[in-house]
Amino acid sequence: MLGIEDIRRLIPHAGSMCLLDSVAEYDDRRIVRGAVSQSDPSNPLRGADGLAAIHALEYAAQGMALHGALTGELACGFVLAAVHDVEMRVPWLHDIVETMEIEAAVVTQHKEVAMYRFAVSAGGSVLVAGRLTVALTGGFQQ
């Protein structure tokens, strides 16, 4: 299992913008990681009313970046290109006291794009799910 310091060495998100706390498991097609930063009042994504469920997309995208760094597939960097079929089953994340489990799995990847299916869950319930497509800024590493 990887901890937060390991994660911070692998993705470009610095300080409190690194939202992930641990990696439970990963392989070449999938990653499962944990986060507790959603309940932190100093979370940089949190607004006056709290942390909206839409911010689960950032948790998922950071997980994709971490998966890419661990597997070497997205090590060249990427930008978020599209969001698909997002289902938000809760309006807010800040009131989730359990560790959130963020799972991302590769749906498809080509030379210049990759698509992941993701789910953000807590306490055995899916909070937010959907698909993210990223455009690679330098192609897959060979």
C-alpha positions, 0 to 999 in steps of 0.5 A, spaced: 500 500 500 502 506 498 501 512 502 500 520 501 508 521 501 509 516 495 503 519 492 505 526 492 512 524 489 508 521 483 503 526 481 504 533 480 499 535 485 502 539 491 500 540 498 493 540 500 491 539 492 494 532 493 487 529 495 489 522 495 491 519 501 493 511 499 493 506 494 489 500 496 491 496 490 492 497 482 494 493 476 495 495 469 488 496 468 485 498 474 487 502 481 483 503 487 485 508 492 483 512 498 481 519 500 479 522 507 480 529 505 473 531 503 471 532 510 477 537 511 475 544 512 481 546 508 480 542 502 482 547 496 476 545 492 471 546 498 467 552 497 463 556 503 457 551 503 462 545 503 465 540 498 460 539 492 459 532 489 462 535 482 469 535 485 469 527 485 471 528 478 478 531 481 479 525 485 478 521 479 482 525 475 488 524 480 487 517 481 488 516 473 494 520 474 497 516 479 495 510 475 498 512 469 504 514 473 505 507 477 504 503 470 508 508 466 502 509 461 500 516 462 507 518 465 508 523 459 502 527 462 495 529 460 489 534 460 482 532 461 478 532 455 471 530 456 466 527 462 461 522 460 455 519 463 456 522 470 451 520 476 451 524 482 447 520 487 449 525 493 450 533 493 456 534 497 462 530 499 464 534 505 459 530 510 462 523 508 466 521 514 468 514 512 474 514 507 472 515 500 474 509 495 476 511 488 476 506 483 478 507 476 479 502 470 481 503 463 476 502 458 480 504 452 487 507 450 490 509 444 496 513 442 493 520 444 487 518 448 485 514 454 478 513 457 477 511 464 470 508 468 470 511 475 466 510 481 467 514 488 464 510 494 464 510 501 460 506 506 459 501 501 455 506 497 457 509 490 456 516 491 459 519 484 460 515 478 462 516 470 467 516 465 473 521 464 477 521 457 484 524 457 488 527 451 495 525 452 500 531 452 506 526 449 503 519 447 504 513 451 511 511 453 513 505 450 
